[in-house]
Amino acid sequence: MKWMMKTLPLGALLAIGSAAQAATAYVALDSNTQTSVFGYRLDLSPSNGTLTFSNELAAVLNAIDAKVVGIGPTDLKTSLTARGSYKSISATLPVASVGGLFDSTTRAFTAENVNTLGGTKITTVDDGFTNSGGWLQMTHVSVDLANKSISADLSGDHGVASTNMVVWNYSSITGATIVAPVGLMWFDGPIGNADVSFSNTLSGLTITQPAFNYFSQALGLTENGINAMKSITSYGTMTTGPVPGPATYMMMSAGLLGMLGLLRMRKS
C-alpha cells in the first residue's frame, strides 16, 4: 500500500481547522462494509474482544460443577487441573460493529458502543447440593462506553430469556476512546491512508442484580450455589485488540479502544 502525504505546519493546520465549520455525525462501522462520512471513507478491520473469567468465577463454576463451551465463532480457551477443574477460562469474541461520533473538523472518532458475535454457554448437572441442573447461554455481548456497562442476550433453562440485558458494570478502562488518526496530516495524491491500532482493558466487572437472578434461575442454583455466587467480587476483565496479522503501515500506535481493531480513514 502506497500513498503520498505532506505535513502542514501546526499553525497552518489550526488555522484551517478554525475556519472550517464543525460537523459531527454518528457512524456505525463493521468489518464488511466501508462507511463514508464528510468525504472520508472509514474501514474497520477484523478485531476481537477477549473476556477472561476471574479466578473467583472459575472457582465458583468448579464448586457448582459447571461446564463452559463457546458458541459459534467464539474461541474458548481453558486450562484444567489434573482432576479436570478449571484453572483459567477465556472467550475471544469477534467484533461485529462499532458505533461512534466522527468529527469532520478534528477528524476524531469517538467510540460509544462495541458489538460482538458468538458467546458462551454454561451447563450444570444436578448435584443435590449446589444446583438442580440447568443451562445459561449468553450471546451478542456489547459494550456501552458511555455508561460503563456490558450487555448480552440471555437465554436459558427454567424460562430465562432476555434481550440486551445489562449483565456487568465495569469500574475502569485503560486506553482512551477517542482517536484522530489523520489529525496532523494533509493528503496529497489520489488517496491517503492512516491506520491506527487500538488496545484496552475493561476491569472490575461486577454483575447486576437482574443478571444475577437470571444466572441463578437458569443454572438451577440452590441456596448453597447462590451463596457461592454472592462471594464473587469481580467476574473478570475484557481485553480488546485487533486480530493478529501482517504488519500494516502504522501512523500511530496508542492505547485506544481495542474492539475497533484498525480504523482506517481515507480522504475521498
Residue pairs with C-beta under 8 A, 6 or more apart in sequence:
1 193
1 248
1 249
3 187
3 189
3 191
3 192
3 193
3 249
4 187
4 188
4 189
4 192
5 185
5 186
5 187
5 188
5 189
5 192
6 186
6 188
7 184
7 185
7 186
8 16
8 184
8 186
10 184
13 184
13 186
17 105
17 106
20 104
20 105
21 105
22 103
22 104
22 105
23 38
23 103
23 104
23 105
24 101
24 102
24 103
24 104
25 37
25 38
25 101
25 102
25 104
26 99
26 100
26 101
26 102
26 112
27 35
27 37
27 42
27 99
27 100
27 101
27 102
27 109
28 35
28 97
28 98
28 99
29 35
29 42
29 43
29 44
29 97
29 98
29 99
29 100
29 260
29 263
30 44
30 96
30 97
30 98
31 44
31 45
31 46
31 47
31 95
31 96
31 261
34 41
34 42
34 43
35 41
35 42
35 43
36 42
36 268
37 102
37 104
38 102
38 104
39 104
39 267
39 268
40 102
40 104
40 107
40 182
40 265
40 266
40 267
40 268
41 264
41 265
41 266
41 267
41 268
42 102
42 109
42 263
42 264
42 265
42 266
43 262
43 263
43 264
43 266
44 95
44 97
44 98
44 260
44 261
44 262
44 263
44 264
45 242
45 243
45 261
45 262
45 263
45 264
46 94
46 95
46 242
46 243
46 245
46 261
47 94
47 95
47 198
47 240
47 241
47 242
47 243
47 258
47 259
47 260
47 261
47 262
48 92
48 93
48 94
48 95
48 240
48 241
48 242
48 243
48 259
48 261
49 92
49 93
49 95
49 114
49 116
49 141
49 143
49 238
49 239
49 240
49 258
49 259
50 90
50 91
50 92
50 93
50 238
50 239
50 240
51 90
51 91
51 92
51 93
51 120
51 141
51 236
51 237
51 238
52 88
52 89
52 90
52 236
52 237
52 238
52 239
53 61
53 86
53 88
53 89
53 90
53 235
53 236
54 205
54 232
54 234
54 235
54 236
54 237
55 88
56 231
56 232
56 233
56 234
56 235
57 89
57 232
57 235
57 236
58 86
58 87
58 88
58 89
60 228
60 229
60 231
60 232
61 68
61 86
61 89
61 122
62 85
62 86
63 130
63 225
63 228
64 124
64 127
64 130
64 131
64 219
64 221
64 225
64 228
65 124
65 125
65 127
65 130
65 131
66 122
66 123
66 124
66 219
67 122
67 123
67 124
68 76
68 78
68 86
68 89
68 120
68 121
68 122
69 76
69 120
69 121
69 123
70 76
70 91
70 118
70 119
70 120
70 121
71 118
71 119
71 120
71 121
71 137
71 139
72 117
72 118
72 119
72 139
73 93
73 94
73 117
73 118
74 91
74 92
74 93
74 117
74 118
74 119
74 120
75 91
75 92
76 89
76 90
76 91
76 92
76 120
77 88
77 89
77 90
77 91
77 92
78 86
78 87
78 88
78 89
78 90
79 86
79 87
79 88
79 89
80 86
80 87
81 87
91 118
91 119
91 120
93 116
93 117
93 118
93 119
93 141
94 116
94 117
94 118
94 243
95 114
95 115
95 116
95 117
95 259
95 260
95 261
96 115
96 116
96 117
97 114
97 115
98 111
98 113
98 114
98 115
98 257
98 259
98 260
99 111
99 112
99 113
99 114
99 115
100 109
100 110
100 111
100 112
100 113
100 177
101 109
101 110
101 112
102 108
102 109
102 110
103 109
103 110
106 180
106 183
107 180
107 181
107 182
107 183
107 265
108 178
108 179
108 180
108 183
109 178
109 179
109 180
109 181
109 260
109 263
109 265
110 177
110 178
111 145
111 177
111 178
111 257
111 259
111 260
112 144
112 145
112 146
113 142
113 143
113 144
113 145
113 146
114 142
114 143
114 145
114 240
114 257
114 259
114 260
115 140
115 141
115 142
116 140
116 141
116 142
116 259
117 140
118 139
119 137
119 138
119 139
119 140
119 141
119 152
119 153
120 137
120 138
121 135
121 136
121 137
121 138
122 135
122 136
122 137
122 138
122 219
123 134
123 135
124 130
124 131
124 133
124 134
124 135
124 219
124 220
124 221
125 131
125 133
126 132
126 133
126 220
129 222
129 224
130 221
130 222
130 224
130 225
130 228
131 219
131 220
131 221
131 222
131 225
132 220
132 222
133 157
133 220
134 156
134 157
134 158
134 217
134 218
134 219
134 220
135 156
135 157
135 218
135 219
136 154
136 155
136 156
136 157
136 160
136 214
136 215
136 218
136 219
137 154
137 155
137 156
138 152
138 153
138 154
138 167
139 152
139 153
139 155
140 152
140 153
140 164
141 150
141 151
141 152
141 167
142 150
142 151
142 152
142 164
143 149
143 150
143 202
143 238
143 259
144 150
144 151
144 166
145 173
145 177
145 257
148 169
148 170
148 171
148 173
149 166
149 168
149 169
149 170
150 166
150 167
150 168
150 169
150 170
150 202
150 205
150 238
151 164
151 165
151 166
151 167
152 164
152 165
152 167
153 162
153 163
153 164
153 165
154 160
154 161
154 162
154 165
154 167
154 211
154 214
154 218
155 161
155 162
156 214
156 217
156 218
156 219
157 218
157 219
157 220
158 217
158 218
158 220
159 217
160 214
160 217
160 218
162 210
162 214
165 208
165 210
165 211
165 214
166 208
166 210
166 211
167 207
167 208
167 211
168 205
168 206
168 207
168 208
168 211
168 235
169 205
169 206
169 208
170 202
170 203
170 204
170 205
170 206
170 238
171 203
171 204
171 206
172 202
172 203
172 204
173 200
173 201
173 202
173 203
174 200
174 201
174 203
174 255
175 198
175 199
175 200
175 201
175 254
175 255
175 256
175 257
175 258
176 254
176 255
176 256
176 257
177 200
177 256
177 257
178 256
179 196
179 198
179 252
179 254
179 256
179 257
179 260
179 263
181 194
181 195
181 196
181 251
181 252
181 263
181 264
181 265
182 192
182 194
182 265
182 267
185 192
185 194
185 251
187 267
191 266
191 267
192 266
192 267
193 249
193 264
193 265
193 266
194 251
194 252
194 264
194 265
195 248
195 249
195 250
195 251
195 262
195 263
195 264
196 250
196 251
196 252
196 253
196 254
196 256
196 262
196 263
197 241
197 242
197 250
197 252
197 253
197 254
197 256
197 261
197 262
198 240
198 241
198 242
198 254
198 255
198 256
198 257
198 258
198 259
198 260
198 261
198 262
198 263
199 240
199 241
199 242
199 255
199 256
199 258
200 239
200 240
200 255
200 256
200 257
200 258
201 237
201 238
201 239
201 240
202 237
202 238
202 239
202 240
203 234
203 237
204 234
204 237
205 234
205 235
205 236
205 237
205 238
206 233
206 234
206 235
207 215
207 232
207 235
212 229
215 221
215 229
216 225
216 226
216 229
219 225
221 229
239 258
240 257
240 258
240 259
241 258
241 261
242 258
242 261
242 262
243 261
248 262
